[in-house]
């Protein structure tokens, strides 16, 4: 999906890692919770509460999911899933634009 129509946008930004990762949360017309953001190059660790679908819109990252021993590369147009109540390490190779869908 290239765009979202009729959304409820959360005004306050999500700012992580001294501003190196930022996003804006919104609720789609169908009630789905999502966020759109930018990650600057670097290495980060994120924890999850809900399961997540992370779509890399533009950029390049390497991801190691909790319990895995290796990093997997994802680039523009690719996505990965993260389990609920877990974490993942992400290495942002080049500035990356992403969309995160929070799944039930």
Buried (B, 14 or more C-beta within 10 A) or exposed (E): EEEBEEEEEBEEEEEEBEEBBBBBBBBBEEEBBBBBBBBBBEEBEBEBEBBBBBBBBEBBBBBBBBEEEEBEEBEEEBBBEBBEEBBBBBBBBEEBBBBBBBBE
